[in-house]
Amino acid sequence: MLDIEKMDLNDPVDRLALADALCQILKKLDAIPAAADTSQKNETSGAVFGHVPTIWPMVGGENLKPVSPTIFASQAFRDRFIPGLLVRAYGAGCPGLRNLASVLDLPLRKIGATEALDIRTRINEFSQDAYGSLACAADGFLRQEPGFDNYVPVQLPCAPAPSALSPVKVEPRAIAIRLPSGMTFEDFEDRLHLKLENVSLSAWIKTPEGQLHLAHLGFKSARAERFTTYVCGGVEEPSPAEELYIFRPRQDGARLVTVIERLVLEFLGLQD
């Protein structure tokens, strides 16, 4: 018998044990005649209540806390923050990614950053590349799936809004970030993806939780790995699509803002 009070949800072993127990409970419920429909997702809690009892990972981790607005009003921040490049982070989706999300029972978005004033410029570029459209077929070869050539930006609602003094501003379909002087776009992009690694589809499916999730679905991990073909020197080269994330815009928009704010503060050597 599991003692839930003593379980540590930060411990992968305990999470796997809990997920397995939930699966057994749900199987018993499925056997009850006229059972209530349990196939709906509860996006607020981040859990999937259905045949796959997975607790979705959260952007920034479960212990992520909002940044105190007082840090941006502090003398230390004013002394260290010299405005640099303006970049934007975005979330995007497409029919192909929606189908993949349905198959994998995961909320998926393409998250990235751009120096372009209009994020649609960047989104149009990776739409032309059909980003993430390639998957490993049963014969072991990469096959292209339809619906990945028309990405569109998604809204990133954020409540509460960031401090007026924060270098991060929320736009209707983007997050604008004024980088500190000395941080390049490439540096920001690398740091952002490192911060989001826990919700990276390509990384998460290799974790014990991800493997258990796929096993419950009867889904091979190779099928969940996504690729994009780029043409270099006239030669087509498949590259891993590492910017697909487990992400719920309505719940994770604010968390993404917090992650970015903390990324900037860490670069400046500050903590709130």
C-alpha positions in Angstrom: 0.0 0.0 0.0 1.4 3.4 -1.0 1.7 6.0 1.7 1.0 9.1 -0.4 1.8 11.4 2.5 5.4 10.2 2.5 5.9 10.3 -1.2 8.3 12.8 -2.7 7.0 14.0 -6.1 10.4 15.4 -6.9 11.7 11.8 -6.7 11.4 10.0 -10.1 11.0 6.6 -8.4 8.1 7.9 -6.3 6.5 9.5 -9.3 6.7 6.3 -11.3 5.2 4.4 -8.4 2.3 6.8 -8.2 1.7 6.8 -11.9 1.7 3.0 -11.9 -0.8 2.9 -9.0 -3.0 5.4 -10.8 -3.0 3.2 -13.9 -4.1 0.2 -11.9 -6.9 2.2 -10.3 -8.1 3.5 -13.7 -8.1 0.0 -15.2 -10.4 -1.0 -12.3 -12.7 2.0 -13.0 -12.8 1.2 -16.7 -14.2 -2.2 -15.8 -17.2 -0.7 -13.9 -20.3 -0.5 -16.0 -21.6 3.0 -16.9 -18.5 4.5 -15.4 -18.1 8.2 -15.8 -16.1 9.5 -18.7 -12.5 10.0 -17.5 -10.9 10.8 -20.8 -10.9 14.6 -20.4 -7.6 16.4 -19.7 -7.4 18.7 -16.7 -5.1 21.4 -18.1 -5.2 23.5 -14.9 -3.4 20.8 -12.9 -1.3 19.6 -15.7 -2.4 16.0 -15.3 -4.0 13.7 -17.8 -6.9 11.8 -16.3 -7.6 8.9 -18.6 -5.9 5.8 -19.7 -2.5 7.3 -19.3 -2.1 8.7 -15.8 0.8 11.0 -16.6 1.6 14.1 -14.6 2.9 16.6 -17.2 6.2 18.3 -16.4 5.8 22.0 -15.7 7.7 24.8 -17.4 10.6 25.9 -15.0 10.0 22.9 -12.7 7.5 22.5 -9.9 9.3 24.8 -7.6 9.4 27.8 -9.9 8.3 31.0 -8.1 7.4 34.4 -9.7 10.1 37.0 -9.6 9.6 39.7 -7.0 9.0 43.1 -8.7 11.2 44.8 -6.2 14.3 43.3 -7.8 13.7 45.4 -10.9 13.4 48.6 -8.8 16.6 47.8 -6.9 19.7 49.9 -7.2 21.6 46.6 -7.9 19.5 46.0 -11.0 19.8 49.6 -12.2 23.5 49.5 -11.8 24.0 46.2 -13.7 21.3 46.3 -16.4 22.4 48.1 -19.5 19.8 47.7 -22.3 21.0 45.6 -25.2 19.3 43.7 -28.0 15.5 43.4 -28.3 14.4 39.8 -29.0 11.1 38.0 -28.8 10.1 34.5 -27.6 7.0 32.9 -29.2 4.9 29.8 -29.1 3.5 28.2 -32.3 1.3 25.4 -33.4 0.1 23.7 -36.5 -2.3 20.9 -37.5 0.5 18.3 -37.7 1.6 19.2 -34.2 -2.0 19.1 -32.9 -2.3 15.6 -34.3 0.9 14.5 -32.7 -0.2 16.0 -29.4 -3.4 14.0 -29.7 -1.6 10.8 -30.4 1.0 11.3 -27.6 -1.6 12.6 -25.2 0.6 15.6 -24.5 0.1 19.4 -25.0 2.7 20.4 -27.5 4.0 23.7 -28.9 7.0 24.8 -30.8 8.8 27.4 -28.6 11.6 29.6 -29.9 13.1 33.0 -30.1 13.8 35.5 -32.9 15.5 38.8 -33.5 12.8 39.7 -36.1 10.5 42.6 -35.3 7.5 40.5 -36.5 7.6 36.9 -35.1 5.7 35.7 -38.2 8.9 36.2 -40.2 10.6 33.4 -38.3 7.4 31.3 -38.1 7.1 31.4 -41.9 10.7 30.3 -42.2 10.3 27.1 -40.2 6.9 26.5 -41.7 8.7 26.2 -45.1 11.0 23.7 -43.5 8.0 21.7 -42.2 9.6 21.8 -38.8 9.3 18.5 -36.8 7.4 16.7 -39.7 9.8 13.7 -39.9 9.3 10.6 -37.8 10.8 7.2 -37.8 8.5 4.7 -39.6 8.1 1.0 -38.9 10.7 0.2 -41.5 13.3 2.4 -39.7 13.3 5.1 -42.3 12.2 8.7 -41.7 8.9 9.6 -43.2 7.3 13.0 -43.5 3.9 13.6 -41.9 1.5 16.3 -43.2 0.3 19.4 -41.5 3.7 20.8 -40.4 4.0 23.5 -43.1 1.6 26.0 -41.7 2.6 27.0 -38.2 0.8 30.0 -36.6 1.6 31.9 -33.4 -0.4 31.2 -30.3 -1.4 33.6 -27.6 0.7 33.6 -24.5 -1.6 35.1 -21.8 0.1 36.0 -18.6 -1.6 36.9 -15.3 -0.4 38.8 -13.4 1.5 40.9 -16.0 5.3 41.4 -15.4 6.4 44.5 -13.5 6.5 47.7 -15.5 10.2 47.8 -14.7 10.9 44.3 -16.0 12.9 43.9 -19.2 10.2 41.4 -20.2 7.0 42.6 -21.8 4.0 40.4 -22.8 2.6 41.1 -26.3 -0.6 39.4 -27.7 1.4 36.6 -29.3 5.0 37.1 -28.2 7.1 37.9 -25.2 9.5 40.8 -25.9 12.8 40.8 -24.0 15.3 43.6 -23.8 18.5 41.7 -23.2 21.2 43.0 -21.0 24.2 44.4 -22.8 26.7 41.6 -23.4 24.2 38.9 -24.0 24.0 37.9 -27.6 20.9 36.5 -29.2 22.6 33.1 -29.6 23.5 33.2 -25.9 19.9 34.0 -24.9 18.5 31.2 -27.2 20.9 28.6 -25.7 20.1 29.6 -22.1 16.3 29.6 -22.8 16.4 26.1 -24.2 18.5 24.9 -21.3 15.9 26.3 -18.9 13.1 24.5 -20.8 14.9 21.2 -21.0 12.6 19.6 -18.5 9.6 20.1 -20.8 11.5 19.3 -24.1 9.7 16.5 -25.9 12.9 15.0 -27.2 14.4 15.0 -23.7 11.3 14.0 -21.7 10.5 10.9 -23.7 13.9 9.5 -22.7 13.2 10.0 -18.9 11.6 7.2 -16.8 8.3 9.2 -16.7 8.4 9.6 -20.5 9.2 6.0 -21.1 6.3 4.9 -18.9 3.9 7.3 -20.6 4.8 5.9 -24.0 4.6 2.3 -22.7 1.1 3.0 -21.5 0.2 4.2 -25.0 1.9 1.3 -26.6 4.0 3.8 -28.5 7.7 3.4 -29.4 10.0 6.2 -28.4 11.5 6.3 -31.9 8.1 7.3 -33.2 8.0 10.2 -30.8 11.3 11.6 -31.9 10.9 14.3 -34.5 13.2 15.6 -37.2 13.4 18.4 -39.8 15.1 18.1 -43.2 17.4 21.0 -44.1 19.1 21.3 -47.5 22.8 22.1 -47.2 24.9 22.3 -50.4 22.2 20.5 -52.3 22.2 17.6 -49.8 19.2 16.9 -47.6 20.2 16.5 -43.9 17.7 15.5 -41.2 18.2 17.3 -37.9 16.5 16.6 -34.5 13.6 19.0 -33.9 14.5 20.0 -30.4 12.2 23.0 -30.0 9.0 21.0 -29.4 7.9 21.4 -25.8 5.2 20.2 -23.5 3.5 23.5 -23.1 0.0 24.8 -22.2 -0.3 28.4 -23.3 -3.0 29.5 -20.8 -1.2 28.0 -17.9 2.5 28.2 -18.9 2.6 31.7 -20.4 3.3 33.2 -17.0 5.8 30.5 -16.1 7.7 31.2 -19.4 7.9 34.9 -18.5 9.3 34.0 -15.0 11.8 31.6 -16.6 13.0 34.4 -18.9 13.2 37.0 -16.1 15.3 34.6 -14.0 17.5 33.9 -17.0 18.2 37.6 -17.3 18.8 38.1 -13.5 21.2 35.1 -13.5 23.2 36.6 -16.3 23.5 39.8 -14.2 24.5 37.8 -11.2 21.3 38.8 -9.3 18.8 36.9 -7.2 15.4 38.1 -5.9 
